[in-house]
Each structure stands twice: as C-alpha cells, then as structure tokens.
C-alpha cells in the first residue's frame, strides 16, 4: 500500500467555471478521482441520511430480507456480491440497499421499509437522492466543459432526460468471521457508468499493473468523492480514466453511500468528437 493520494478539490460553487473545468480535466486524466465541495447537498441532511441508514441495517435480518433486492432495487445481505471477478473469496463483507430513479420509479419497483418501523426513512432518502442528483447534473455540465463541449451537451443529447441513477446505501460490519482468505469490504473494481459520487478508501490508478499499487483516499468532512466510470472512459475514447478502487476492512463499523449517475437508457453513447483524431481514432 502506497501513501495517501492527493486528490484535487473541486468547488462546484466557484464562478470561475473555466478554471474548474481545467481542474476536472486534469483530475480525470491523472487518476479519475477528485473531491467536490460546496456541492449543494445539505450537510445536516447527509447526517440524517446516515442515521436512517444505520437504523435500517440494524434491523433483524428477517425484516431486511422482506425487502430483498428485485430488479436491482432493495436489500442485499452480507457476501451477496463479489466485485472482483478474479477473486475466489465467498463475497464482499458488506450489506447494501439500492434506491432507483424517483422521477420514473421503474414501475414502482423501489422498495421502502414500513413507516411503522422507520417513519422518516423514505422522505429522508428521497430528499438526499434529489439533492445529490442536482449536484451530479451540475458536475456533468462542468465535465462537458472539461471535454471542450458545450456545458449543456449531456442535456441536449438526452442523457439527463430521466437518467438511470441509483443510490446505494452500504454498511460494512466491524467484526468479521474468522477466515484464512483475504476479506474485502468491496473488492477491486471500476464502476460501470458515467460518474459516481461516493466514499472509498483506496484506489489503484493502473489497472493492468502487477502487482497492483494501492493508494489511500482520505476523508474530508463535507466533501463527496467523484470517480469516472467505464462508460465515461469509453465515451471519451479512453481519455478519462476509470480507476480500480476497493474498500478494506478497518475493524470498525462503517457506513457509506454511492450515487451512480448514468444516462437515460435510450441515450446513444458514441465516441466524442473532441476525444478522437487521426492519431487516436474512435
């Protein structure tokens, strides 16, 4: 494990959008990760979201399994997922809850804990979801500028017309079962879509390097961590970097969230003109 990675801090409230876009461009070239601050997500709401998340994951397993994941929405228990296809472990040491797009609700497929058990859970999650979505849309306008495009590019092509966005609540238990195999909170992976707004504690910038060199990503109060997904890497002709990242067990209970920002499923994704040339064809 190498030292801590010094990521750029992007201020979404800065009036100097040209400088901000340049900073995003460099961050996406270098490692595909950066912090955002002044993102518009209320910090008190974020605190309440984590409190409500903790309440849900503290419920007995049989109650949580009543909301077991259907159509990729709802609850997934410990070890249900292994993000590293090359790993032989029994699964990642985390439990999760997925919430899908609220504006179209995928045919009312979202699942919610009963109000008589968790009264404030749904309104809190819906409020947090909407605020992070707004931050993500603002961020994508800056990503467009960073690629030499009009800031409304992703809006004009329909990517943000009913985007396929998911909020994933995650709980990492403090105590793990005794095992001879290496256990991960989230094993090594890169995200699949456009961008993710998340919290994580380790990245590997070179996917193909063996052995992998991992670097810590430090926590900054009030900041969100953003990373580039595989779709954005393809969209930019591999200019922007989709980076491997993982979560290591710390021996302490942890909660985090990841907001996956992907385009409308009918949006056509093809190599951006600003990212290809004769020497670098699509």
N, C-alpha and C positions, 0 to 999 in steps of 0.2 A: 504494500500500500504506500503510495507516494503521499506528499503533503497535501494541504488544503488547496483547492483550486480557486484562484482569484477571478471570480466572475464579474463582468460589468454590471452596474446597477442602472437600470433604465427608468427614468422618471416620466411616467405617462402624462403628467400634468405640465411638462416643460413646453413653453411656447416656441422653442427652437426645434421645430419638427425636422429640419434638415440635419442638424447635429444628432438628434435622437435616432433618426433613420440610419445614419452612418454608423452609430454605435451598435445598433441591432445587426446591421450588415456584417460588421467585423466579428461580433459575437457568434453569429451563425456560421461564418467561415471557419472560425478558430475551433469552437467546441460544441456549438449547437445548444448551449445553455446560457441563460442570463437571469438576473433578478429583475422584477419590476416593483416599483414603489409608487405611491400616490395613484394607485390603480382604481380607486373609487369603490373598493369593497370595504364596507364599514367594519372596523376592527372589533367593535362590540358584537356585531352580527357574527363575525368569524368566531369569536369566543363562544357565543351561544350555540353556533353550529357544532363546535367540538363537544360542548356539554351534551347536546342532544344525541350526537353520535355515540358518545360514551354510554348514555342511558340505554340506547338500543343494544349495543354489543354486550352490555351487562345482563341482558335478559337471558333466561334459561334457553338452552339450545333448541328444545322442542318448540318454544314460541317463535324463535327466529326462523326455524325451518318451515313454519307455516307460510313464510314469505320467500321460500326458496326460489332461486333465480329461474325465470321463464322469459324466453326471448331476450336473454342477456340483461334482464332487469330484475332487481331484487337481491336476495341474500345468497352469498356463497360462503361455506364454512371453511375452517382451517384445512390446509393441504388440498383444497379442491383444484388448485391451479399450479402449474409449473411453467413459468415463463421462459425458461431456458430449455430449448428442445434437446440440447446435448446433455443435460443433467439427468442423472439416474436417481435423484432424490425422490422421496414419496410426495413431494409437493412443497409449495412455499408456505411459511409459517405466518399466515395472515388470514383474516376473515374480512369480507367486503360486503358493501351494499351499493347497488347501481341504481341511479335515477336517470331516466331518459328525457328526451326533449319535452318541455312543458307546453310549447305552443301547439304541438300536434299530438302529443301524448301517445303516439304509436298505437292508436286504437284503444286507449285507456289501459295500456299494458303496465303502466307504472304501478308498483305495489307500495302500500303505505301501512305502517303499524297502526293498530286500532287506537282511536282517540282516547278511549277509556284507560289505555295503558300509557300512551305517550301523547298527551294533549297538544303540546306545542311543536311536535316533531315535524309534521308536514309543512306548516306555514314557515317554520324556520328554514327548512331545507329549500323550499321554493324561493324564499327571499334571497338566500345565499346563491342559489343557482342563477337567478336572474341578474344579480349584481356581477357575478363572475362572467356571465355571458356578455354583459355590456363591456366589461374590461377586455374580454377576448376580442370583441369586434373592434374596439379602439386600437388594440395591439395589432390586429391584422391590417388595419389601414396604414400603420407605420411599417409593417413588414412589406406591404406593397411598395411604399416609397423607397424602402431599402433595396428593392429589386429594380429600381428605375421605372416603376409603373405608376399610374395614377393612383392616388390614395383610395379611391373608390373601386379599384379594379375587382376585388373579390365580391363586392356588391353587384357590380354590373354584369358579371358572368353568372350570377345566381347562386354563388357558393354560400352566401349568408341568408338566402331566402329559405327559411326553415332548415337551418343547419343541423347536422346529425351530431348533437352534443350530448355528452354523458358526464354525470357527476358520480365519482366513485369514492365512497367513504371507506376507510381502511383502518383496521385495528391489528396491531402487532402485539401479541401477548408477551409478557415479561419472562415468564418461566416456560422453558421448552422441555419436551420429553427427552430423556437420556437416549442418545443415539450415537453410533460410530460414524454416521455420514454427516457431511457438512450441511448445515441448515441455513436457509436464507429467508429473510422476511419477504423479499421479492428478488428472485434470481435474475441474472443478467438478461437484459432485453432492450430493444429500442421500441418506441411507441409506433403505432401503425399509421396514424393520420396526419393532420396538418401540424397543429401545435398542442401542447399540453401545459396547463397551469397546475403546478404540483409542488410537493415537498419530497425531497430524496436526500440520501446521504452518501452517495458515491457514484462516480461516473468513470468510464473508460473511453477516451477520445478516439483511439484507434481500434476499430472493431476486429481487424484482421491480425493485429499484433499478438504474438505468442512468446512468452506468457503475457497475459494482459496486465497493464499497469493501471491501477485504480487510484483515483484522486477524490478526496473528501469535498463535499459541498456543505459549507457551514450554514447554520440557521441565522437568519436576520429577522428580528421582530418586525412584523407587519408587512414583510416582503413576500411576494409569490415567486416561485422559481418557474421559469418557462423553458421548455425544450422543444426542439424541432422533431417532427415525426417522419416516418418513412415516406408518406405521401408527399410531404413538402420537399423532402430530399429529391424524390423523382420529379416533382413539378419543376424544381429549379435545376434540373439536369445534373444533379449531384453537386451543385454549388454549395447549398446549405447542408449542414451535417446533421444527420440523425444518429445520435450517440447512444451507445450502450450505457445503461445505468442499472443500479441494483440497490437493495436495502439490506443492510446487515443487522442481525440481532444484536441488541445492546445489553440485554439482561434486564431492561426496563420496559414497562408497558408504554406503547406509543400509539398515537392516532394521527392520521394524515388524510388528505383528500387529493384527488386528482380530477381535473376538469379537462376532458378530451374534446377538443374543438375541431370538428371535421365538417366538410362541406355538405350541402344538400346532396342526397344520394344520386340525384339526376344531373348534377353538375359534371360537365366534361372536363377531365384533367388531362392536359397535354403540355408538352414542354413549353415553358415561357420563352417568348422571342428574345427577351433581354438576357436569357441564360444560355443561348446557343450561338454558334458561329461556324465558319468553315472548319476551324481547327477543333471545335467542340460541338459536333452535330448532335441533334436530339437523340 
